[in-house]
Amino acid sequence: MAEFFEILMIVSFGASWPLNVIKSYKARTTKGKSLAFLCLIFFGYIAGITSKLINETYMASFASKWYVLFFYVLNFIMVGADLVLYFRNKKLDKKAENN
């Protein structure tokens, strides 16, 4: 049951990331974005994934509970994509300032 609530938490957090990535891609600017916030969330997902990988009880039941780690990794990828877009958009902001 604990895994169910953990999945609900991670899916709830992760539901907004694809929309955020699309918004970042279309906006082509870093205005309104916080690099510190993105890095903190990225680090949080690294910690969550690491916690799963070093948890012996979880790893012993990995074959039947792989989906929990899957959602952590999916969110990690989404936040990573948003970080990449942040740096792309920062370059676009600098380019626009110079013109």
Number of C-alpha atoms within 10 A of each C-alpha: 6 7 12 10 10 13 18 14 12 18 17 11 12 18 11 12 20 15 12 15 20 13 14 23 17 11 12 16 21 18 12 7 11 12 14 9 10 16 14 12 16 20 14 14 20 14 13 15 18 12 13 17 14 10 10 11 10 18 14 10 10 15 9 10 13 13 13 20 19 13 19 22 16 16 22 22 15 19 23 17 18 23 19 15 22 23 14 16 20 16 15 15 15 11 10 10 8 7 5
